[in-house]
Amino acid sequence: MYVIAFVDRTNIGFAEESLEVHAGLSTGAYALGAGLFFVGYAVFEVPSNLIMHRVGARWWMARIMVSWGVVAALFMFTTGPTMFYVLRFLLGVAEAGFFPGVILYLTYWFPRRRRAQATALFYMGLPVANILGGPLSGALMDLDGALGMWGFQWLFLVEGLLAVLVGIIAFFYLADRPSDARWLTQRERSELQSTLDAESAQKEDSHKLSWWRALLNGRILYFCLIYFTIQVSVYGLTFFLPQQIADISGRDVGLVVGLLFAIPWVLGLGANLVTGRLADRSGNYRGIAIVLLAVSGAGLLLTGLVNSAVLVMVGLCLAAIGFCSAQPIFWNIPTSYLSGAALASSIGLINGVGNLGGFVAPNLRVWTVETFGAETAGLLMLASMPILGAILLFGTRMFDAGRASTAPSQS
């Protein structure tokens, strides 16, 4: 599900040039539309997660996927900037709640000591989306002219319908809670649920907050800022990466560029599996995440400072390794504080505000490049974001002093 989600929100990177030619989009209009997804996404994150907490993942996840798949397919009819803007906003509204819903869903199934690895397995969807989605998107773009359709029309139609299909399957496949899992024995269900209930009760005793007070909590807002810096760099890179690879390879965006695009994410996938397990074993979630964010910043810095195609690819690989590995470990930190509806609303808020970085990133990158007259300036700006995120994450040490004895401030 996450593979298709990420493909459907970022496939416009492959369609950028074609949309400019056939739908009349300028570079600025493309950047604005790319970012508008995250406005609709952010606005509806918290209510969507609260609904899922009440009605369950099975119904709500299926609804989310089917609705965003329909909207994603409608992009094939894009005829100008206005329609592009409206569809990007609606795509964000339709997909809102999916990612924080899954993060919440994992807390229903995995205790904290196992959750970083479980979240890392889920986060495999990000690199896999780029490993598989890159070549798939490139190949669909190569269908330009088939049956009288442009390549970007094939791209949006096929990848949108995939979401609808998987959404229908999800309805019959997902189980809301361990008590609903037919593949577990009665003893397994009860032992797992008792472990999760005990952990939840402990969090309720030390950090009891209503869902609306959690939205105003200083720690939660601080985590929003950290996640925002991460997402600015992730989407600032992702939305422009296909064209960047095309430029350094001297090829048009197509299957070959899609295969090259997959290389950094293959490495990110491997690193993701290793670091999630390492974090669970060591318990040092913050320290490992800080190092990985610094690696991402170093990789982006390298791409902005060198002219060698090989070194640029090395930098992109370092950036992908850091992005893919740091994010699942990051989520194990805020989810350790809260439970229940407060946890549902907090995850929605962190992800919603953080993903506004997806709106800021393409527009900030375009502004930086136009202001300073060099693509390097845009890359250096992006490189500063994960480094800032690492500094802010180090600052969460201030939460530790009172964690065992006091609840977080409710104002």
C-alpha positions in Angstrom: 0.0 0.0 0.0 2.8 2.4 0.9 4.6 1.6 -2.4 1.6 2.7 -4.4 1.0 5.7 -2.2 4.5 7.0 -2.7 4.4 6.3 -6.4 1.1 8.1 -6.9 2.3 11.2 -5.0 5.7 11.5 -6.7 5.1 10.1 -10.2 4.7 13.7 -11.4 8.5 13.9 -11.3 8.5 11.6 -14.4 5.7 13.5 -16.0 7.2 17.0 -15.4 8.5 17.7 -18.8 5.6 16.1 -20.6 3.1 18.1 -18.5 4.9 21.3 -19.4 4.7 20.5 -23.1 1.2 18.9 -23.4 -0.7 20.5 -20.5 0.9 24.0 -20.6 2.5 23.9 -17.1 5.4 26.3 -16.4 8.2 25.2 -13.9 6.6 27.5 -11.3 3.1 26.0 -11.8 4.6 22.5 -11.6 6.3 23.3 -8.3 3.2 24.9 -6.9 1.0 21.9 -7.9 3.5 19.4 -6.6 3.3 21.1 -3.2 -0.4 21.6 -3.1 -0.8 17.9 -2.4 0.6 18.4 1.1 -1.8 21.2 1.9 -4.9 19.0 1.5 -2.9 16.2 3.1 -2.0 18.2 6.2 -5.5 19.7 6.8 -7.2 16.3 6.9 -4.5 14.2 8.7 -5.8 14.5 12.3 -9.5 14.0 11.6 -8.7 11.0 9.4 -6.6 9.4 12.1 -9.2 9.9 14.7 -11.8 8.3 12.5 -9.5 5.3 11.9 -9.0 4.9 15.6 -12.7 4.7 16.0 -13.8 2.6 13.0 -10.7 0.5 12.5 -8.0 0.2 9.8 -9.8 -2.4 7.6 -12.6 -0.1 6.4 -10.7 3.2 6.6 -7.5 2.1 4.8 -9.6 0.6 2.0 -11.6 3.8 1.6 -8.4 5.9 1.5 -6.8 3.8 -1.2 -9.8 3.6 -3.5 -10.5 7.3 -3.3 -6.9 8.4 -3.9 -6.6 5.9 -6.8 -9.6 7.4 -8.6 -8.2 10.9 -8.2 -4.7 9.8 -9.3 -6.1 8.3 -12.5 -8.0 11.6 -13.2 -4.6 13.3 -13.7 -4.6 11.8 -17.2 -7.1 14.5 -18.2 -5.0 17.4 -17.0 -5.3 20.3 -19.5 -3.9 23.3 -17.6 -2.5 24.7 -14.4 -5.9 25.1 -12.7 -6.9 21.5 -13.1 -3.5 20.4 -12.1 -3.7 22.4 -8.8 -7.2 21.1 -8.0 -6.3 17.5 -8.6 -3.1 17.7 -6.5 -5.0 19.2 -3.6 -7.7 16.5 -3.9 -5.1 13.8 -4.0 -3.8 15.0 -0.7 -7.3 15.1 0.8 -7.9 11.6 -0.4 -4.7 10.1 0.9 -4.7 12.0 4.2 -4.5 9.6 7.1 -2.9 6.7 5.3 0.6 7.1 6.6 -0.2 8.2 10.2 -2.9 5.5 10.2 -0.3 2.9 9.5 2.0 4.2 12.2 -0.9 4.1 14.6 -1.9 0.6 13.4 1.6 -0.7 14.2 1.2 0.4 17.8 -1.8 -1.9 18.0 0.3 -4.9 17.1 4.0 -4.3 18.2 5.3 -3.3 21.6 8.0 -0.6 21.6 10.9 -2.9 21.8 9.9 -4.4 18.4 8.4 -1.4 16.8 11.4 0.2 15.1 12.1 -2.9 13.1 8.4 -3.3 12.2 8.2 0.4 11.2 11.4 -0.1 9.2 9.8 -3.0 7.3 6.8 -0.7 6.5 9.2 2.0 5.4 10.6 -0.4 2.9 7.7 0.9 0.8 9.6 4.2 0.2 12.7 2.7 -1.5 10.7 -0.1 -3.1 8.4 2.6 -4.6 11.4 4.2 -6.2 13.1 0.9 -7.2 10.0 -0.5 -8.9 8.1 2.8 -9.5 11.0 4.4 -11.3 11.3 1.8 -14.0 7.5 1.4 -14.2 6.9 5.1 -14.5 9.7 5.4 -17.1 8.3 2.5 -19.1 4.8 4.0 -19.0 6.2 7.3 -20.2 7.8 5.4 -23.2 4.2 4.4 -24.3 3.9 8.0 -25.6 1.6 7.9 -28.6 0.2 4.4 -27.9 -3.6 4.3 -28.6 -3.5 8.0 -29.1 -2.5 8.8 -25.5 0.5 10.8 -24.2 3.0 9.0 -21.9 1.9 10.9 -18.9 -1.7 9.8 -19.5 -0.7 6.1 -19.4 1.4 6.9 -16.3 -1.5 8.3 -14.3 -4.1 5.8 -15.5 -2.2 2.6 -14.7 -0.7 3.7 -11.4 -4.1 5.2 -10.2 -6.0 2.0 -11.0 -3.3 0.0 -9.1 -4.3 1.9 -5.9 -8.0 1.1 -6.5 -7.2 -2.6 -6.9 -5.0 -2.9 -3.8 -7.6 -0.9 -1.8 -10.2 -3.5 -2.5 -7.8 -6.3 -1.6 -6.9 -4.6 1.7 -10.5 -4.6 2.8 -10.5 -8.4 2.8 -7.0 -8.8 4.1 -6.4 -6.5 7.0 -7.3 -7.3 10.6 -8.0 -4.4 12.9 -6.5 -5.8 16.2 -4.7 -8.9 17.4 -8.1 -10.2 18.7 -9.2 -10.3 15.0 -6.2 -12.2 13.7 -7.3 -15.7 12.6 -3.7 -16.7 12.0 -2.9 -16.5 15.7 -3.9 -19.0 18.4 -6.1 -17.8 21.3 -3.1 -17.9 23.6 -1.0 -15.9 21.2 -3.8 -13.3 20.8 -4.3 -12.9 24.6 -0.6 -12.7 25.4 0.1 -10.2 22.7 -2.8 -8.1 23.7 -1.9 -8.2 27.4 1.6 -7.0 26.6 0.3 -4.1 24.5 -2.3 -3.2 27.1 0.3 -3.0 29.9 2.5 -0.8 27.8 -0.4 1.5 26.9 -1.5 1.7 30.6 2.0 2.7 31.6 2.0 5.6 29.0 -1.4 6.7 30.2 -0.2 6.9 33.8 2.8 9.0 33.0 1.6 11.1 30.1 -2.2 11.2 30.3 -3.5 13.7 27.7 -6.8 14.1 25.8 -6.5 14.1 22.0 -7.0 17.9 21.7 -4.5 18.7 24.5 -1.9 16.5 22.7 -2.2 18.8 19.7 -1.1 21.7 21.8 1.6 19.9 23.6 5.1 21.4 23.4 6.9 18.1 22.8 4.5 17.1 20.0 5.0 20.5 18.3 8.8 20.1 18.6 8.5 16.7 16.9 6.5 18.4 14.1 9.4 20.8 13.5 11.9 17.9 13.3 9.8 16.0 10.8 9.2 19.1 8.8 12.9 19.5 8.2 13.2 15.9 7.1 10.4 16.1 4.6 11.6 19.4 3.0 14.8 17.6 2.1 13.1 14.3 1.1 10.6 15.9 -1.3 12.9 18.6 -2.5 15.1 15.8 -3.8 12.4 13.3 -4.9 10.3 15.7 -7.1 13.3 16.8 -9.1 15.5 13.6 -9.0 14.3 12.0 -12.3 15.1 15.2 -14.2 18.4 15.6 -12.3 19.5 12.0 -13.3 18.4 12.7 -16.8 20.6 15.8 -16.9 23.8 14.1 -15.5 23.3 11.0 -17.8 22.5 13.0 -20.9 19.3 11.0 -21.5 15.6 11.8 -21.8 13.3 10.7 -18.9 12.4 7.1 -19.7 13.2 3.5 -18.8 16.9 4.0 -18.6 16.6 7.0 -16.3 14.1 5.0 -14.2 16.6 2.2 -13.7 19.3 4.7 -12.7 16.8 6.4 -10.4 16.4 3.0 -8.6 20.1 2.7 -7.6 20.1 5.0 -4.5 16.9 3.4 -3.3 18.2 -0.1 -3.5 21.0 0.9 -1.1 18.5 2.7 1.0 16.4 -0.4 1.3 19.3 -2.5 2.5 20.3 0.1 5.1 16.7 0.4 6.3 16.6 -3.2 7.3 19.9 -3.1 9.1 19.4 0.1 11.0 15.9 -0.7 12.2 17.1 -4.0 13.8 20.2 -2.2 15.2 18.0 0.5 16.8 15.7 -2.1 18.5 18.7 -4.0 19.9 20.6 -1.0 21.2 17.6 1.1 22.3 19.5 4.2 21.1 16.9 5.4 18.7 17.8 9.1 18.9 21.5 8.6 18.4 21.2 6.4 15.4 18.6 8.7 13.8 20.9 11.7 14.3 23.8 10.0 12.5 21.5 8.9 9.6 20.2 12.5 9.2 23.8 13.8 9.1 24.6 11.2 6.4 21.7 12.5 4.3 22.9 16.1 4.7 26.4 15.1 3.7 25.1 13.3 0.6 23.0 16.2 -0.5 26.0 18.6 0.1 28.1 16.4 -2.1 25.7 16.6 -5.0 25.7 20.3 -4.8 29.5 20.7 -4.7 30.9 18.3 -7.4 30.6 18.1 -11.1 31.4 14.4 -11.5 28.4 12.3 -12.5 29.8 9.4 -10.4 30.2 11.5 -7.3 26.8 13.0 -7.7 25.3 9.5 -7.8 27.4 8.6 -4.6 25.9 11.7 -2.9 22.3 10.7 -4.0 23.0 7.2 -2.6 24.1 8.6 0.8 21.0 10.8 0.9 18.7 7.9 0.1 20.4 5.7 2.7 19.9 8.4 5.4 16.3 9.3 4.5 15.1 5.7 4.2 16.7 4.7 7.5 16.2 7.7 9.8 12.4 8.1 9.4 11.2 4.8 10.8 13.6 5.1 13.7 12.3 8.7 14.3 8.7 7.5 14.7 9.6 5.3 17.6 10.5 8.4 19.7 7.2 10.3 19.7 5.1 7.2 19.8 6.8 6.2 23.1 5.0 9.1 24.9 1.3 8.7 24.3 -1.5 6.2 23.6 -5.1 6.0 22.5 -6.8 9.0 20.9 -4.0 11.3 22.0 -1.5 9.1 20.1 -3.8 9.1 17.0 -4.1 12.8 16.9 -0.4 13.4 17.6 0.8 11.1 14.9 -1.6 12.8 12.5 -0.4 16.3 13.5 3.3 15.4 13.3 2.9 13.8 9.9 0.5 16.5 8.6 2.7 19.4 9.7 5.9 17.6 8.7 4.6 16.8 5.3 3.9 20.5 4.7 7.6 20.3 3.9 6.5 18.6 0.7 4.7 21.9 -0.2 7.5 24.1 0.9 10.3 22.0 -0.7 9.7 22.3 -4.5 8.7 26.0 -4.2 11.6 26.8 -1.9 14.0 25.0 -4.2 12.7 26.8 -7.3 12.9 30.2 -5.5 16.5 29.5 -4.3 17.7 28.4 -7.8 16.0 31.5 -9.4 17.3 33.9 -6.8 20.9 32.7 -6.8 20.9 31.6 -10.5 22.4 28.1 -9.8 21.0 24.7 -9.3 23.7 24.2 -6.7 22.1 26.7 -4.4 18.9 24.7 -4.3 20.8 21.5 -3.4 22.8 23.3 -0.7 19.6 24.6 0.8 18.2 21.1 0.8 21.4 19.8 2.4 20.9 22.1 5.4 17.5 20.6 6.3 18.5 17.1 7.5 21.4 18.6 9.4 19.1 21.0 11.1 16.8 18.0 11.8 19.7 16.2 13.4 20.5 19.2 15.7 16.8 19.5 16.7 16.6 15.7 17.4 19.7 16.0 19.7 17.7 18.7 21.5 15.1 16.1 22.5 17.5 15.2 25.3 15.9 18.0 27.3 12.7 15.8 27.4 14.5 13.0 29.3 15.1 14.8 32.6 11.4 14.9 33.6 10.1 11.9 31.6 10.1 9.4 34.4 8.5 11.7 37.0 6.4 14.3 35.3 3.9 14.5 32.5 4.6 16.9 29.6 3.3 20.4 29.7 -0.3 20.7 28.5 0.0 24.2 27.2 
